[in-house]
């Protein structure tokens, strides 16, 4: 499992979807939740950067988990996801200040992510906030954006959640280019 974290973390960093120590990843196996360590560098993860805790209760390792642990737990409790990627794609984040939902203009985006909800319109939320709202927003979308903060993508595998995050950012780049041409 560690190789999935390592591969996806490096890809997110190399594609510019996270900063040096931003974003986080998790995988659920039953009640076990494997999540990146608080402040770990996704571009160069080591084995100590993936922590095991529980979806439903705190363990001795819980204080080491990403500050987004409450959001990951809420998502796992309300969805059938087995993997979550939380990233900070800059074009997508920029558009959260202008839109209430994202509707891609490009074909790949429309097919893969026909509608991406944007939550947290009233104020800029920090890590671990809006847990229930984020989890509820996955009703008909596999990606949710949080205003001014970033994206959460859910899937069966980390690689698929990464793919959704990458498609999201590509679609947002296209939307930003279209806005600049008008």
N, C-alpha and C positions, 0 to 999 in steps of 0.2 A: 504494500500500500504506500510506503514512503516514496517509492519511485514516482507514483502519480502526483503526490504533493510537489516533489522536486521538479518534475517536468512542467506541470501547470504553473507553478510559481515562477519559474524561469521565463516561460512564455509570456505570462502577464507582464513581467518586468520589462522584457526585451521589446514587447509591443507598445510599451508606454502606458499600459492600463493601470499601473500602480506606481507609486514613487518607491524609493529605496526601502522604506520600512512601512509602507501603507498596504492596506488590503489584508484579507485573510481567507483561508480555505478550511473547509471541514467535510468530513465523511461520517455518515451514520452507519453503524452495524448493530442492529437491535437497539439496546439501551445505551450502548457505548458510542461516544462521540469523540472522534479524533479531530482536533482543531489546531491551527497554528498558534504557536506561543505568542504571548503579548509582545508586540514590537519586533517580531522576527522579519528578517529580510527575505521576501518571497523570491527574489532573484538568485539567492544562494542559500537555500535551506539546507540545514544539517538535520540529522536524526533527532537531536534534542529540541528542534524547533516545532515538532509535532507532539502535542500533549493529548493524553486520553483522559476523558472525564465521562460524565453521564448526561444523557438528554434530560433526565428528570430530577437529578439531585446533585448536590455539590460533593466533590471528593477532595482528597488531599491535594490533588494537582489543579483544582479549579482556579486558584489565584494566579496560576501561570498562564492561563488561557487568554486568548485575544479578548480585548475589551468588548468585542461584538458578540461574545458568547450568549448573552441574553436574547439577541436577535436570532442567532442560529438555533437556539433551543426552541424559540417560539415557532420558527418556520418548520422545524422537524415535527413539532407537536401538531401543527395544523395542515401539513401537506404530506404527500407520499415521497418527498425528496429523499435521496440518499447521499447527495453531494450539494455543497453550496460554495459559490465563488462570490466574494465581496470585493469589488474593485472600485477605482476612482477614475473612470475614463473621462478625460477632460472635456471633450466635445459634448458628451452626454450630460455631464454635470452642468456645463454652461447652458444647455438648452432647458434644464430644469428651472431656471430663473425666468424663462419666457413662456413656457408651456404648462398645461395642466395634465397632459398625457402626450406621449410620443407616438406618432404614426409615421413609420418609415416611408420614404418616397421611392427607394430603390427596390428592385424585384426581390433580391435575396432577403432584405429586411422585411418586406411585406409578407413573404411566405413564412419566414422563420419567426418573426416577432410582429404580428399584425397590429398590436396595440400594447404599449408599455405604460402602465400607470405611473404617475409621479405623485408621491405623497409628501406630507410635511410642508404644505403650502403656507402655513401660518407663521412658521419660524424655522430657523436653521437648527436642526437637531444634531446632537453629538453622538459619539459611539455608544451603542447599547440602548439608545432611546427609540421610541416608536415601535417597540417589538411587536405588539399585537397588530398595529396598523399595517406594518410591513408584511407580516404573515398572512393577514386577511386579504391583502392586495393581490396575492397569487391566485385568486379565484379562477381567472381565465388567462393568465399570462405566466410565462416561465421566468420573466425578468421584471423586477420592480426597481424604479429609481426613487431616490430620496433627495429632495431639493437641496442643492448645494453640498451634497455629501458623497453620493456614489450609487452603484448598482449592486443588487443582489440577484444572482442567477441560480436557479435550482435545476437539478437533473438527477439521473441515475448514477452518473459518473462525473468525476471532476473534469475530465477532458470535455465532456459535453457542456458543462456549465461554463467552462472557459470559452468554448466555441460560441455560445450564446452571447457572452460578454463581448467577444471580438466582433460579432455581427452587429451588436448594439452600437458599438463605437463607430464602425464603418458607416452604418446608416446615419448616425449623427453627424459624421464628417460630411456626408452628401447633403444633409439638410442644411448644415452651416454654409456649404458652398452655394447651394441654391439661394439662400438668403442673401449672400454677398453679390449675387448676379442680378438681383432685383433692383 
